[in-house]
Amino acid sequence: MLSISQKALLVDKIDELLVQLKQDIRDLEEDTQPIAPENAIGRVSRMDAINNKSVAEESLRQAKARQITLQEAKENITHPDFGTCFSCKEAIPFERLLFRPESRRCTQCAR
């Protein structure tokens, strides 16, 4: 079970990650804008731009998904089962929660 100070530290970490994710999402949304066909770029450059846009779109999806899981973790941090592995019901090490606050499984079960 996590102490009150550990939970406070996790809330601060989640808030920090959410601020960073918000900025990352803004940047990625700019990178996923459609590539206008009238732009005077060569065929290879256009293909490269389209490929980069696809990579940015996937990164954007992942960032938005993590944002949701972090917000859920922040809401659930007061729940008595927060920090308990979903699979084996053992405590998730605090260091893992500090690294990935949205973790629902311990490192053993996550493998």
C-alpha positions as CSV (number, residue, x, y, z in Angstrom):
1,M,0.0,0.0,0.0
2,L,1.3,3.4,-0.9
3,S,1.9,6.1,1.7
4,I,0.2,9.5,1.5
5,S,3.6,11.1,0.6
6,Q,4.2,8.5,-2.2
7,K,0.7,9.2,-3.6
8,A,1.4,13.0,-3.5
9,L,4.7,12.4,-5.3
10,L,2.8,10.3,-8.0
11,V,0.2,13.0,-8.4
12,D,3.0,15.6,-9.0
13,K,4.6,13.2,-11.5
14,I,1.4,12.6,-13.3
15,D,0.7,16.3,-13.6
16,E,4.2,16.8,-15.0
17,L,3.7,14.1,-17.5
18,L,0.3,15.5,-18.5
19,V,1.7,18.9,-19.2
20,Q,4.4,17.4,-21.3
21,L,2.0,15.2,-23.2
22,K,-0.3,18.2,-23.9
23,Q,2.6,20.0,-25.6
24,D,3.6,16.8,-27.4
25,I,0.1,16.4,-28.7
26,R,0.0,20.0,-29.9
27,D,3.2,19.5,-31.8
28,L,2.1,16.1,-33.2
29,E,-1.2,17.6,-34.4
30,E,0.8,20.2,-36.4
31,D,2.9,17.4,-37.9
32,T,-0.2,15.5,-39.0
33,Q,-1.7,18.2,-41.1
34,P,-2.6,17.2,-44.7
35,I,0.1,17.7,-47.3
36,A,-1.3,19.9,-50.0
37,P,-0.8,18.6,-53.5
38,E,0.0,22.1,-54.8
39,N,3.1,22.3,-52.6
40,A,6.1,22.4,-54.9
41,I,8.1,19.5,-53.5
42,G,9.6,16.6,-55.4
43,R,8.1,13.2,-55.7
44,V,10.6,11.6,-53.2
45,S,10.2,14.5,-50.8
46,R,6.4,14.2,-51.0
47,M,6.7,10.4,-50.3
48,D,9.0,11.2,-47.3
49,A,6.5,13.8,-46.0
50,I,3.6,11.4,-46.3
51,N,5.7,8.7,-44.4
52,N,6.6,11.2,-41.7
53,K,2.9,12.2,-41.4
54,S,2.0,8.5,-40.9
55,V,4.6,8.1,-38.1
56,A,3.4,11.3,-36.5
57,E,-0.3,10.1,-36.6
58,E,0.7,6.9,-34.8
59,S,2.7,8.8,-32.2
60,L,-0.3,11.1,-31.8
61,R,-2.6,8.1,-31.2
62,Q,-0.2,6.7,-28.6
63,A,0.2,10.1,-26.8
64,K,-3.6,10.6,-26.6
65,A,-4.0,7.0,-25.3
66,R,-1.4,7.6,-22.6
67,Q,-3.0,10.9,-21.7
68,I,-6.2,9.1,-21.0
69,T,-4.5,6.4,-18.9
70,L,-2.6,9.0,-16.9
71,Q,-5.8,10.9,-16.2
72,E,-7.5,7.7,-15.1
73,A,-4.5,6.9,-12.8
74,K,-4.7,10.3,-11.3
75,E,-8.4,9.9,-10.6
76,N,-7.9,6.4,-9.1
77,I,-4.9,7.2,-7.0
78,T,-7.1,7.5,-3.9
79,H,-8.6,4.0,-4.5
80,P,-7.3,1.4,-2.0
81,D,-6.3,-1.0,-4.8
82,F,-4.2,1.6,-6.6
83,G,-0.6,0.3,-6.8
84,T,-1.7,-3.3,-6.6
85,C,-1.0,-5.6,-9.6
86,F,-4.1,-6.3,-11.6
87,S,-2.9,-9.9,-12.3
88,C,-1.1,-11.2,-9.3
89,K,-2.6,-8.8,-6.6
90,E,0.9,-8.1,-5.3
91,A,2.1,-4.5,-4.7
92,I,3.6,-2.8,-7.8
93,P,7.0,-1.4,-6.8
94,F,6.9,2.3,-6.2
95,E,9.8,2.9,-8.6
96,R,7.8,1.3,-11.4
97,L,4.8,3.6,-10.5
98,L,7.1,6.6,-10.5
99,F,8.4,5.7,-13.9
100,R,5.0,4.7,-15.4
101,P,2.2,5.9,-13.0
102,E,-0.4,4.4,-15.2
103,S,1.0,0.8,-14.7
104,R,-1.6,-1.7,-13.7
105,R,0.7,-4.7,-13.5
106,C,4.0,-5.4,-11.8
107,T,7.1,-6.0,-14.0
108,Q,6.7,-9.8,-13.7
109,C,3.1,-9.8,-14.9
110,A,3.7,-7.1,-17.5
111,R,6.1,-9.5,-19.3
